[in-house]
Amino acid sequence: MSLTDVIEGTKTAVDADPRNAAVSFSVANALIPGTATRVDVRVRDHSLTVDEPAALGGTDTAANPVEYALAALGSCQVITYQFWAAKLGVPLDGVKVTVDGDIDLHGFFGFSESTRPGFGEVRVSVELSGPAGAEVYEDLKRQVDEHCPVLDLFRNETPVKTSVA
């Protein structure tokens, strides 16, 4: 099924019943026994491991949470470019996204209460290839920046409810 088919099918379903637009996602995370920082992550029928580099107390067997956050942003950008290129009929041969972020460890380790524990800045570099002109790709970028779900998470405050069982 093409992305255009997915877009059209979703629009038809949502037009028929707006509740069809509501989608929930769930990810389960558990510390791997006997480790300090290795986490087993389950997403539907998929699994991945999270760890920290040795300098942050881990065993460096996998990317760390903030690297996965950057990966989530970059991969969501790639997919959103694909969806919006299909929706707008923009020819797009390739998309490459590099995401870099800076964290001041004063916040994470609690060395300074005035320093936030998350990213101080995130930089996204996008390389698009295809036969369309620069203006067409700039318009595509505007649509992607407006509609990318993970970019929205980075740019806007999202309510988070945490409970301890």
C-alpha atoms as one frame of an Amber mdcrd trajectory, in Angstrom:
protein
   0.000   0.000   0.000   1.392   3.415  -0.935   1.612   6.357   1.456  -1.002
   8.118  -0.675  -3.336   5.145  -0.113  -2.693   5.338   3.631  -3.421   9.083
   3.674  -6.624   8.697   1.627  -7.815   5.684   3.634  -7.198   7.474   6.917
  -9.017  10.594   5.688 -12.010   8.491   4.654 -12.099   6.751   8.049 -11.730
  10.026   9.973 -14.349  11.791   7.841 -16.758   8.921   8.587 -16.068   9.114
  12.330 -13.705  11.702  13.857 -12.971   9.280  16.722 -10.955   7.244  14.209
  -8.268   9.952  14.391  -7.477   9.151  18.042  -4.558   6.739  18.306  -2.758
   5.571  21.456   0.718   4.129  21.726   2.286   2.160  24.577   5.881   1.252
  25.370   6.949  -0.962  28.310  10.367  -0.429  29.931  12.031  -2.631  32.561
  15.489  -2.641  34.123  17.440  -5.715  33.044  18.182  -7.581  36.310  21.768
  -7.387  37.498  22.503  -4.171  35.608  22.553  -0.545  36.680  21.458   1.124
  33.458  20.369  -1.463  30.874  16.686  -1.309  30.045  14.593  -3.760  28.032
  12.030  -1.878  25.939   8.972  -3.559  24.395   6.960  -1.912  21.625   4.213
  -4.093  20.140   6.132  -7.158  18.862   9.476  -5.336  18.872  12.172  -5.038
  21.500  15.218  -2.887  21.939  17.781  -2.211  24.619  18.708   1.090  26.191
  21.985   1.651  28.055  24.289   4.475  29.020  27.878   4.994  27.916  30.534
   3.943  30.424  31.170   7.592  31.353  27.571   7.757  32.632  27.671   4.467
  34.561  26.524   2.128  31.813  28.072  -0.665  29.802  27.636   1.062  26.416
  25.764  -1.879  24.881  23.113   0.344  23.291  22.122   3.935  22.691  21.013
   5.921  25.724  17.557   7.459  26.229  18.456  10.911  24.927  20.084   9.379
  21.838  16.870   7.440  21.218  14.945  10.703  21.670  17.110  12.293  18.975
  16.648   9.177  16.831  12.887   9.422  17.332  12.960  13.023  16.144  15.159
  12.272  13.136  13.243   9.197  12.028   9.895  10.945  12.507  11.185  13.796
  10.352  12.178  11.346   7.596   8.766   9.647   7.691   6.893  12.966   7.851
   8.844  14.190   4.808   7.786  11.030   2.973   4.111  11.428   3.961   3.941
  15.102   3.079   5.818  14.655  -0.197   3.235  12.006  -1.132   0.340  14.189
   0.012   1.568  17.246  -1.906   2.791  15.315  -4.947   6.366  16.492  -4.413
   8.968  14.231  -6.063  11.439  13.141  -3.412  14.227  10.661  -4.094  15.901
  10.685  -0.686  15.753  12.138   2.806  18.607  12.215   5.308  18.194  13.820
   8.723  20.944  14.366  11.289  19.951  15.468  14.787  22.355  16.819  17.409
  21.542  17.903  20.941  23.373  19.395  23.897  22.759  18.519  27.544  24.398
  20.105  30.567  24.913  17.285  33.096  24.540  19.756  35.975  20.788  19.270
  35.573  20.694  15.461  35.243  22.975  14.871  38.232  21.331  17.596  40.317
  24.545  19.599  40.664  22.585  22.756  39.842  18.873  23.208  40.398  18.845
  26.090  37.907  20.009  23.893  35.011  17.365  21.899  33.187  18.098  18.160
  32.858  17.017  17.986  29.217  18.393  19.369  26.015  19.466  22.995  26.015
  19.423  23.003  22.220  18.581  20.549  19.453  19.757  21.022  15.871  18.144
  19.251  12.909  19.923  19.112   9.549  17.873  17.838   6.604  19.212  16.768
   3.212  16.597  16.290   0.500  17.325  14.911  -2.946  15.065  14.960  -5.950
  14.190  16.871  -9.091  12.048  19.624  -7.511  13.350  23.132  -6.965  14.495
  24.689  -3.700  11.209  26.598  -3.217   9.190  23.374  -3.445  11.397  21.686
  -0.850  11.251  24.750   1.407   7.434  24.553   1.327   7.681  20.834   2.087
   9.928  21.658   5.064   7.313  24.100   6.395   4.640  21.404   6.215   6.890
  18.857   7.927   7.843  21.296  10.689   4.151  22.007  11.270   3.004  18.366
  11.282   5.847  16.188  12.638   4.542  14.608  15.887   7.937  14.158  17.539
   9.068  17.667  16.610   5.876  18.831  18.316   6.959  16.946  21.473  10.299
  18.756  21.441   8.819  22.180  20.731   5.737  22.194  22.932   4.953  21.269
  26.493   3.045  17.982  26.731   1.126  17.000  29.878   2.717  13.946  31.513
   0.969  12.055  34.312   3.255   9.808  36.361   2.091   7.279  38.944   4.031
   4.849  41.114   2.524   1.424  41.788
